[in-house]
Amino acid sequence: MDREEIRAMEPKYTGNTRHLTEGEAEEIKHTDPTYGDDAESLLEHIPPVLFLGANRLQ
């Protein structure tokens, strides 16, 4: 992995509190099922009922 790719991962996985090592970045890449997913694809996994709000369910 190049340094730019690792730096792009840091906000999501460390909250910019530290820098990832190349080994940590490789481990995340191969073990995190959400690696590479963008925000839109993550929304697909949220049940629609959660978007209704508490008032609509009463």
C-alpha positions in Angstrom: 0.0 0.0 0.0 1.2 3.5 -0.7 1.3 6.2 1.9 -1.6 8.2 0.3 -3.9 5.2 0.5 -2.9 4.6 4.2 -3.5 8.3 5.0 -7.0 8.1 3.4 -7.8 5.3 5.8 -6.7 7.1 9.0 -9.7 9.4 9.6 -12.1 6.4 9.5 -10.0 3.9 11.5 -8.1 6.2 14.0 -10.1 9.4 14.1 -6.9 11.2 13.0 -5.5 10.6 16.5 -2.5 8.7 15.1 -1.0 7.4 11.9 -1.5 3.8 10.8 1.5 1.6 10.0 1.6 -0.2 6.7 1.0 -3.5 8.6 -2.1 -2.1 10.3 -3.5 -0.8 7.1 -3.0 -4.1 5.3 -4.7 -6.0 8.2 -7.7 -3.6 8.0 -7.8 -4.0 4.2 -8.0 -7.8 4.5 -10.2 -8.2 7.6 -12.7 -5.3 7.7 -15.8 -6.2 5.6 -16.7 -2.5 5.2 -13.3 -1.5 3.9 -13.8 0.3 0.6 -17.5 0.9 1.1 -18.5 4.4 0.7 -21.2 6.1 2.7 -24.0 5.4 0.2 -23.4 1.6 0.3 -23.3 1.6 4.1 -26.8 3.2 4.1 -28.2 0.2 2.2 -27.5 -2.0 5.3 -29.6 0.1 7.7 -33.2 -1.1 8.0 -35.6 1.5 6.6 -37.7 1.5 9.8 -34.8 3.3 11.5 -35.3 6.2 9.2 -39.0 6.7 10.2 -38.3 8.2 13.6 -40.0 7.4 16.9 -43.2 9.4 16.3 -44.1 7.5 13.2 -44.0 4.2 15.0 -46.5 5.1 17.8 
